[in-house]
Amino acid sequence: MAKGLTLVIADLHLSQERPDITAAFLDFLNNTAVNADALYILGDLFEVWIGDDNPAPLLTQVADALSALKSQGVLLYFCHGNRDFLLKKTFAKRAGFELLPPYHIADLYGKKALLMHGDSLCTLDFQYQKFRSWWDQPWWQWLILSTPLWYRQHLARKARRISKQDKQQKTAMIMDVTPDEVPKVMHEYQVQYLIHGHTHRPAVHEFQGLDGQPAYRYVVGDWYQQSSYLAITEHEWTLHFCALATEPQL
């Protein structure tokens, strides 16, 4: 039976270093998502993804929890982020979710919305977009996944270190979406609603869209300090926030 509720999350960055976020996510699945028709995960569910063959217990824990949610009738969808772009069909099958294309149109109770991770909107970050053009290629992903697991772990640690250094040198404007890119993409896909993550700047933006009609951009936040999700019903779209139950372990 339809429940009249769809949920959207992104940017949890799950890792063994942050068990508090994992606990909050499992609580969200068991007590909130279970009441939904569908759950959309718009990328960066994990801090890093080195391949579906990674035997880390965290991956099994998350896959089992999502699979249990799916067994209760909740439809699960996943859109790749810049941290977990190497996630493939093997893990998707274990977790019970459908892999979505980078740009996905969804009918949300009569409203057509474009769902995406959001990194492609940050066009002023030229360095990142250059890197993105590489890892988005199937041949490049195949090449990386063909290397031994230990080497991929080494690459992941190096990439995280470089990413932290880069963020310290970039302005907030560069790391946020490019304003002109939003209406351009929404016009291309003929939508009045856009939902994304990536920027870690949760907000609801209203502006003039197609044919002078109101347009809306919903940005779901990260889970570093608080959980963040978008709840959608036939009559209301609401961003929710809740402080994490425990302090992060350093």
Stockholm file with secondary structure:
# STOCKHOLM 1.0

chainA/1-250         MAKGLTLVIADLHLSQERPDITAAFLDFLNNTAVNADALYILGDLFEVWIGDDNPAPLLTQVADALSALKSQGVLLYFCHGNRDFLLKKTFAKRAGFELLPPYHIADLYGKKALLMHGDSLCTLDFQYQKFRSWWDQPWWQWLILSTPLWYRQHLARKARRISKQDKQQKTAMIMDVTPDEVPKVMHEYQVQYLIHGHTHRPAVHEFQGLDGQPAYRYVVGDWYQQSSYLAITEHEWTLHFCALATEPQL
#=GR chainA/1-250 SS CCCSCEEEECCCCBCTTCHHHHHHHHHHHHHTGGGSSEEEECSCSBSCCCCTTCCCHHHHHHHHHHHHHHHTTCEEEECCCSSSTTCCHHHHHHHTCEECCSSEEEEETTEEEEECCSGGGCTTCHHHHHHHHHHTSHHHHHHHHTSCHHHHHHHHHHHHHHHHHHHHHSCHHHHSCCTTHHHHHHHHTTCSEEEECSSCCCEEEEEECGGGCEEEEEECCCSSSEEEEEEECSSCEEEEEEECSSCCCC
#=GC SS_cons         CCCSCEEEECCCCBCTTCHHHHHHHHHHHHHTGGGSSEEEECSCSBSCCCCTTCCCHHHHHHHHHHHHHHHTTCEEEECCCSSSTTCCHHHHHHHTCEECCSSEEEEETTEEEEECCSGGGCTTCHHHHHHHHHHTSHHHHHHHHTSCHHHHHHHHHHHHHHHHHHHHHSCHHHHSCCTTHHHHHHHHTTCSEEEECSSCCCEEEEEECGGGCEEEEEECCCSSSEEEEEEECSSCEEEEEEECSSCCCC
//
